[in-house]
Amino acid sequence: MIDLVNVGLYIFGVALLAVTYLPFSPATVDLVLYSREKQIALFERRWLLRGVGILSLLVLFVRALVDGQLRWIGLLGVTTLVSAVAFWIGYVPSVMSPPKERTVLSAAEGDELLGPDEMVLGLYQDGEARAYPRKHIARPHYLPDVVQGDSLVVTYCVLCNSGVAFHAEFDGEPMDILPITAPDNNILLLDRNTGNYIQQLEARVVAGPDEGTTLESIPVQISEWGEWKRLHPETTLVSAPPQSLRDRIVAVMLDMMVAIPKLEARETPFHGLTTAVDDRLPAMSYVLGIERDGERVAIPRAVLDECSVINETVGGTAIAVLYDPEREIGNVFYRQVGEHVLTFRPAPDGPGEAVARDDETGTYWTLSGEAVAGELAGRTLDRHPHWDDLFWFSWAAFRPDTRVFTSEATSSA
């Protein structure tokens, strides 16, 4: 005869454990597909829910032990083992911490670690160039670092191919980052020191005491190691490979599930979205995203392949995109230099590494924004924050009011 009390205790206990796991594991998130708000609410109540669930299973264990019901004891043993393994290897808040040991290498030392075609995330901060192997940052989703005395958090979400860096302080307090989950395929970060939840692709606090605050971001370029070195020969490289057994296992699993070539070959995002996919562009096509004073624009890579130099105004600010289609690398800059608002044109026959020439002064500029010849030689363009080479679906999901830049717009300009 079935003991309905035992059945109820088991279902209740397992359900409470499951509800604190399913939305926070890449393997099971599509089974529930909760909104970001619901995921945050569940995470904040996780210890209460788990405690009640474990208590329910403990009561069941005591009842089974007293009544000598070995089948229930065996089932509880299997359930405990499966739950422990699942939380150990598949629960994002547990498995996405960065390795404790990180080494800063010279470019020459980096060549021993990376091939020239391996991908890196690169940033340039106050005259210092720093690169991070994509294969090292894909699992933890972030790496803390100090560049030119500034504490930074360099973040990356493989599901969107989105990289951005933030200053690692909030109101003077250092950040203590913990990845939580990935609503709409983008990593959600918790700053444990303030209780603020940060959506990586929005660069904004979406819940917590400082909800609505936009973080000061630093643009991150995604490029091949060889091309990054060509732009910045003096660069250093942060080596942070997985070290523990669990980290190595998780890194292998992620590479099997969501390696970039596999994502590129898809027609839809890896996980489901809570909104419809914007069909103005193919979901998994690459775009360069720019945001300024409430205006957003996406520039498809297909347009960049045709138009290597783009002059644009976003949020009332004059910006320029300089891009090399063959090397698949580019940058976004402010067009204001002193009293001049520059208009750039391609310069395929320019001196050295020059890719553009401005109409106003006749100065030649490199992809790094350095003036190498002309009236402004020696000057450097200021970089404008942007999101480099991310999947269209993700930019549109978090910025549905974005406009899409077209080659016709370039022609008219």
Solvent accessible surface area in square Angstrom, and as a share of the most:
residue,aa,sasa,rsa
1,M,244,1.09
2,I,126,0.64
3,D,42,0.22
4,L,140,0.69
5,V,84,0.48
6,N,0,0.00
7,V,46,0.26
8,G,36,0.34
9,L,37,0.18
10,Y,44,0.17
11,I,107,0.54
12,F,102,0.43
13,G,0,0.00
14,V,47,0.27
15,A,52,0.40
16,L,27,0.14
17,L,24,0.12
18,A,32,0.24
19,V,37,0.21
20,T,0,0.00
21,Y,26,0.10
22,L,43,0.22
23,P,0,0.00
24,F,1,0.01
25,S,3,0.02
26,P,37,0.23
27,A,80,0.62
28,T,24,0.14
29,V,14,0.08
30,D,72,0.37
31,L,133,0.66
32,V,39,0.23
33,L,69,0.34
34,Y,49,0.18
35,S,49,0.32
36,R,47,0.17
37,E,113,0.50
38,K,101,0.43
39,Q,2,0.01
40,I,15,0.08
41,A,36,0.28
42,L,23,0.11
43,F,3,0.01
44,E,101,0.45
45,R,127,0.46
46,R,49,0.18
47,W,171,0.60
48,L,122,0.60
49,L,37,0.19
50,R,26,0.10
51,G,39,0.37
52,V,58,0.33
53,G,0,0.00
54,I,87,0.44
55,L,107,0.53
56,S,8,0.05
57,L,23,0.11
58,L,96,0.48
59,V,63,0.36
60,L,0,0.00
61,F,76,0.31
62,V,85,0.49
63,R,80,0.29
64,A,0,0.00
65,L,107,0.53
66,V,118,0.68
67,D,85,0.44
68,G,48,0.46
69,Q,50,0.22
70,L,135,0.67
71,R,222,0.81
72,W,43,0.15
73,I,43,0.22
74,G,39,0.38
75,L,72,0.36
76,L,14,0.07
77,G,42,0.40
78,V,89,0.51
79,T,18,0.10
80,T,93,0.54
81,L,118,0.59
82,V,90,0.52
83,S,30,0.19
84,A,57,0.44
85,V,78,0.45
86,A,26,0.20
87,F,43,0.18
88,W,110,0.38
89,I,36,0.18
90,G,11,0.10
91,Y,11,0.04
92,V,10,0.05
93,P,16,0.10
94,S,41,0.26
95,V,3,0.02
96,M,4,0.02
97,S,52,0.33
98,P,23,0.14
99,P,7,0.04
100,K,191,0.81
101,E,124,0.56
102,R,89,0.32
103,T,75,0.44
104,V,79,0.45
105,L,31,0.16
106,S,50,0.32
107,A,20,0.16
108,A,73,0.57
109,E,84,0.37
110,G,0,0.00
111,D,70,0.36
112,E,156,0.70
113,L,61,0.30
114,L,7,0.04
115,G,23,0.22
116,P,95,0.60
117,D,97,0.50
118,E,57,0.26
119,M,55,0.24
120,V,0,0.00
121,L,0,0.00
122,G,1,0.01
123,L,2,0.01
124,Y,60,0.23
125,Q,20,0.09
126,D,96,0.50
127,G,47,0.46
128,E,39,0.18
129,A,2,0.01
130,R,16,0.06
131,A,0,0.00
132,Y,1,0.00
133,P,0,0.00
134,R,36,0.13
135,K,104,0.44
136,H,11,0.05
137,I,0,0.00
138,A,19,0.15
139,R,7,0.03
140,P,1,0.01
141,H,14,0.06
142,Y,16,0.06
143,L,0,0.00
144,P,46,0.29
145,D,24,0.12
146,V,85,0.49
147,V,0,0.00
148,Q,99,0.44
149,G,68,0.65
150,D,43,0.22
151,S,49,0.32
152,L,1,0.00
153,V,4,0.02
154,V,0,0.00
155,T,0,0.00
156,Y,0,0.00
157,C,1,0.00
158,V,10,0.06
159,L,16,0.08
160,C,0,0.00
161,N,3,0.01
162,S,1,0.00
163,G,1,0.01
164,V,2,0.01
165,A,0,0.00
166,F,3,0.01
167,H,48,0.21
168,A,10,0.08
169,E,98,0.44
170,F,15,0.06
171,D,127,0.66
172,G,59,0.57
173,E,98,0.44
174,P,81,0.51
175,M,23,0.10
176,D,55,0.29
177,I,8,0.04
178,L,19,0.10
179,P,0,0.00
180,I,0,0.00
181,T,3,0.02
182,A,22,0.17
183,P,8,0.05
184,D,26,0.14
185,N,0,0.00
186,N,0,0.00
187,I,3,0.01
188,L,0,0.00
189,L,1,0.00
190,L,17,0.08
191,D,1,0.01
192,R,124,0.45
193,N,81,0.42
194,T,33,0.19
195,G,30,0.29
196,N,0,0.00
197,Y,6,0.02
198,I,0,0.00
199,Q,0,0.00
200,Q,0,0.00
201,L,0,0.00
202,E,25,0.11
203,A,3,0.02
204,R,73,0.27
205,V,0,0.00
206,V,14,0.08
207,A,19,0.15
208,G,33,0.32
209,P,105,0.66
210,D,42,0.22
211,E,117,0.52
212,G,42,0.40
213,T,56,0.33
214,T,94,0.55
215,L,16,0.08
216,E,122,0.55
217,S,21,0.14
218,I,13,0.07
219,P,20,0.13
220,V,0,0.00
221,Q,6,0.03
222,I,4,0.02
223,S,2,0.02
224,E,67,0.30
225,W,1,0.00
226,G,22,0.21
227,E,31,0.14
228,W,1,0.00
229,K,48,0.21
230,R,123,0.45
231,L,24,0.12
232,H,5,0.02
233,P,98,0.62
234,E,104,0.47
235,T,2,0.01
236,T,34,0.20
237,L,0,0.00
238,V,3,0.02
239,S,14,0.09
240,A,1,0.00
241,P,52,0.33
242,P,35,0.22
243,Q,71,0.31
244,S,55,0.35
245,L,109,0.54
246,R,59,0.22
247,D,16,0.08
248,R,116,0.42
249,I,56,0.28
250,V,6,0.04
251,A,25,0.19
252,V,88,0.51
253,M,70,0.31
254,L,20,0.10
255,D,90,0.47
256,M,127,0.57
257,M,60,0.27
258,V,7,0.04
259,A,21,0.16
260,I,14,0.07
261,P,93,0.58
262,K,102,0.43
263,L,1,0.00
264,E,83,0.37
265,A,87,0.68
266,R,88,0.32
267,E,155,0.69
268,T,74,0.43
269,P,10,0.06
270,F,51,0.21
271,H,12,0.05
272,G,31,0.30
273,L,23,0.11
274,T,66,0.39
275,T,82,0.48
276,A,97,0.75
277,V,58,0.34
278,D,37,0.19
279,D,130,0.67
280,R,112,0.41
281,L,35,0.17
282,P,95,0.60
283,A,10,0.08
284,M,16,0.07
285,S,34,0.22
286,Y,24,0.09
287,V,2,0.01
288,L,3,0.02
289,G,0,0.00
290,I,0,0.00
291,E,46,0.21
292,R,74,0.27
293,D,116,0.60
294,G,53,0.51
295,E,56,0.25
296,R,63,0.23
297,V,0,0.00
298,A,0,0.00
299,I,0,0.00
300,P,11,0.07
301,R,51,0.19
302,A,70,0.54
303,V,15,0.09
304,L,5,0.02
305,D,70,0.36
306,E,128,0.58
307,C,21,0.12
308,S,28,0.18
309,V,10,0.06
310,I,1,0.00
311,N,26,0.14
312,E,25,0.11
313,T,63,0.37
314,V,0,0.00
315,G,22,0.21
316,G,70,0.67
317,T,29,0.17
318,A,22,0.17
319,I,0,0.00
320,A,0,0.00
321,V,0,0.00
322,L,0,0.00
323,Y,13,0.05
324,D,24,0.13
325,P,45,0.28
326,E,166,0.75
327,R,26,0.09
328,E,82,0.37
329,I,3,0.01
330,G,2,0.01
331,N,1,0.01
332,V,0,0.00
333,F,0,0.00
334,Y,51,0.19
335,R,26,0.10
336,Q,94,0.42
337,V,10,0.06
338,G,54,0.51
339,E,172,0.77
340,H,65,0.29
341,V,70,0.40
342,L,0,0.00
343,T,30,0.18
344,F,2,0.01
345,R,111,0.41
346,P,78,0.49
347,A,9,0.07
348,P,122,0.77
349,D,140,0.72
350,G,16,0.16
351,P,59,0.37
352,G,81,0.78
353,E,84,0.38
354,A,10,0.07
355,V,31,0.18
356,A,0,0.00
357,R,101,0.37
358,D,0,0.00
359,D,71,0.37
360,E,79,0.35
361,T,20,0.11
362,G,14,0.14
363,T,0,0.00
364,Y,56,0.21
365,W,0,0.00
366,T,9,0.05
367,L,2,0.01
368,S,4,0.03
369,G,0,0.00
370,E,76,0.34
371,A,6,0.05
372,V,68,0.39
373,A,31,0.24
374,G,43,0.42
375,E,121,0.54
376,L,16,0.08
377,A,57,0.44
378,G,71,0.68
379,R,113,0.41
380,T,75,0.43
381,L,4,0.02
382,D,96,0.50
383,R,46,0.17
384,H,1,0.00
385,P,39,0.25
386,H,2,0.01
387,W,12,0.04
388,D,11,0.06
389,D,21,0.11
390,L,0,0.00
391,F,0,0.00
392,W,0,0.00
393,F,2,0.01
394,S,0,0.00
395,W,0,0.00
396,A,4,0.03
397,A,28,0.22
398,F,28,0.12
399,R,7,0.02
400,P,99,0.62
401,D,93,0.48
402,T,3,0.02
403,R,83,0.30
404,V,35,0.20
405,F,6,0.03
406,T,57,0.33
407,S,30,0.19
408,E,123,0.55
409,A,38,0.29
410,T,35,0.21
411,S,99,0.64
412,S,98,0.63
413,A,90,0.70
